[in-house]
Amino acid sequence: MLDFKPNEKEIEKIGKFSIEEKNFRIENLKNFNSVGFPNKLVEDWKFSDLRHIVSKNFAKLDLKLKPSKEENFDFIKDFEHNYIVLVNGRLTSNSFQHEDNSQIVINPYLNKDFSNKKEKNPLINLNYALSIEGFNLEVKDNYKFNKVLVIYNLFTKDLNENILNSQNRIKIGKNSELHVFDYVINKSEKNFFNNVYEDLYLAESSVFKNISIQKNRSNGFFHKFSKNILSSKSNYSSFIFPLGLKFDKLDLEFNLEGENIECNLQAASFLNKGDHQEIKTRVNHLAPNCKSYQKVKNVIDLDSKGVYQGKIFVKNIAQKTDAYQLSKAILLDESSEFDSKPELEIYADDVKCSHGSTSGSVEKDSIYYLMTRGLSKNESVKLLINGFLSEIIVSIKSKTMKNFIEQKLLSQIYEH
Amino acid sequence: MSNQNINKTKEYKYGFSTDIESIKAPKGLSENTIKFISEIKKEPKWMLEWRLKAYKRLKASKEPDWQKPKFPKIDYQNLYYYSAPKSIKDKPKSLDEVDPKLIETYQKLGIPLNEQKKLSGVAVDAVFDSVSVATTYKEELTKKGIIFCPISEAIQKHPELVKKYLGSVIPISDHYFATLNSAVFTDGSFVYIPPNTKCPMELSTYFRINSSETGQFERTLIIADKGSYVSYLEGCTAPMRDENQLHAANVELIALDDAEIKYSTVQNWYPGDENGKGGIYNFVTKRGACRGKNSKISWTQVETGSAITWKYPSCILQGDNSVGEFYSIAITNNHQKADTGTKMIHLGKNTKSKIISKGISAGKADNTYRGLVDIGRKASNSRNYTQCDSLLMGNKCGAHTIPYMKNKNSSSTIEHEATTSKINDEQLFYCNQRGLNQEEAVSLIVNGFCKDVLQQLPMEFAVEAQKLVGISLEGSVG
């Protein structure tokens, strides 16, 4: 059993802090150290026993507080874009050459809100205690981005059984629009753990679109908690294509605080060779006339596990809510597993809330049909998987993006 | 020696007072209480040991706290764990002494006068009692070799069966309330259906002699041997007033090869008043094991009563090709809280399960469906279908769905869908137009909503249950 209990002295190594901040960090570290990594007895971690996973894969877990040298990597050439580069979570460079720079604020960021004293999620505790600077991005009112913003998340070669904690914040002003492309590049060949806390704030009538994908398979263990606050008439949409991560848990919370908000979340993943992927969402409908839509598709192969935990909460005043949740999984191997827990908690009566969840094998009739057309069994299965996952990609509007993602996904399906 | 002194010595010696009118166990939960219960039931030694083992386990376990409905702390030391049936003297003399609200409900349900008396605990003349009816049934059952008796009788007369099966589905170490029941259960039903026998009638606690006061810790054990069939009814549609606040029953079903058990429940205990005061806590553990090949267990429940209902009738599908079914209607009104659902554990090959749950929430009530479908690695070609529908009336109540699904087998399929909605205004308007008043219209629409489950109930039960659905929702609309 790995005994990971960081010492309070580590906090001093991160930087000089005010007494308030230092106490906040110490308090959170105490909370984490008292419980450690959550195991399956904790309801939110029922299907992903992190304590077991960490113990199994890490002999030790060191904090990495010193910045690493930026390594060379290939920029995306398929489409023009703005970018920011994060090396092991730390903001190192940025370029907004296609934009009006006066409308954008970008700087290193650390959370200075110490009001959350009762945080119970041990991973957030850990992040609060030991976080280094991530980035803060603000888009002022009435500004629409011309080009997409790519966030290059680079993980360096020298990572070796390290744990990284960082915090980011994105704020979109009124009537503004931002499209983000989250791109993870991993150069480390050793295991490492990345724990991120992210705040997103959408002001009235703003638009935020996000696509996230990994460049390559990696030995990364990822946990990200993201708190999203949506104001009235704002529009959020996110496409997530996690691929080839040893462990990945996305914990997304949405607070729909105004009326007429649209919140859209879609994910497609192909899990193979011991991947463990969990998407956990909590959509809080706190005002009337909002719409939320979630669709998660998984294809699960060798020794892999997919998890979906989704919760829709509808407050009593949130009438006319339209909330939908769908999770579908295809299991390809005897060793694959899919667990789901789509939850509804509803206190308003004039709402339309539904969820569906299915898991099973590839349909035999469809395979038979394709085989009668001359395809081998293997080819048929791959074609069907492709079709199954493409349904998510099809809903991406930008053509270049669509092609880019499709290639990534296809190469993954066909390489195995 | 004065009388007082005699009483004192008695208390000291036995730890309980012997009152001719009503025998009560000493207050509180202790080894003595358990010994007392065991002694009064004239139980063999192994049974007492079994209880004590459960008690030992109980001391080490804690009350669960994960459930949605939170309940005030129960003081287990302030409860009586055994109390003999009330004597005629204590019972109300006639229906005039019974709560008029209760009588009103009886009349709406169309319950005959004699039954009304029996249900409300009025001392009934032997002539009117259903004892004679019960005896005739009993003869017929004995002819077929079916054993249907109180479990305390079975412990004495059929120890080999009880020893073999009691606690084999719900082990004494299961969870707090199940363990509590194992330690202090007072009575309940025992059913054994011999091989290749079809039970000729619906078995019901109602027709069992001395069934009227089974107490708060009921224990039921039903065994269907190879190739047999039985349908069992629990409870009845009439509201039951009960002084015990906590009910922690255990029900175990065992189906061997090719056997089928159908278990229907209608629960209509006192739900508390409009302000949420009083009412029963119904913390029941129900579990069935499909041990044999091709066996089947089907649960049907209509839950309208109790302040807090908290139960998950489950099926463990061990045998290949076994089938588990769960049909449920849970209606909550005023301050009632229900957290109910099922667990389907697929272990054998080609196992199938089906879950249909209808939750209706009105007033300030909370209604939760919580269920687990777990398909194990070896349960190839298994299949589950789940449908959970919730209906909300008003914006002060809540409807929740918490399904857990685990699929570890690539040839097996899990399908789940859930919806939440309210009664359509157009439907209400349509009914009103045709001359139905608001309440009748709601009752009609809700009955339609629940149809899938109601039709699973045995015929005469279904008719009463339909009326009950309407009555439970009175005053929730308009």
Interface residues (C-beta under 8 A of the other chain):
Chain A: E43 K46 F47 N316 I317 Q319 A329 L331 L332 D333 E334 S336 E337 F338 D339 S340 K341 P342 E343 L344 E345 I346 Y347 A348 D349 D350 V351 K352 C353 S354 H355 G356 S357 T358 S359 G360 S361
Chain B: W66 R377 S390 L392 M393 G394 N395 K396 C397 G398 A399 H400 T401 I402 P403 Y404 M405 K406 N407 K408 N409 S410 S411 S412 T413 I414 E415 H416 E417 A418 T419 T420 S421 K422
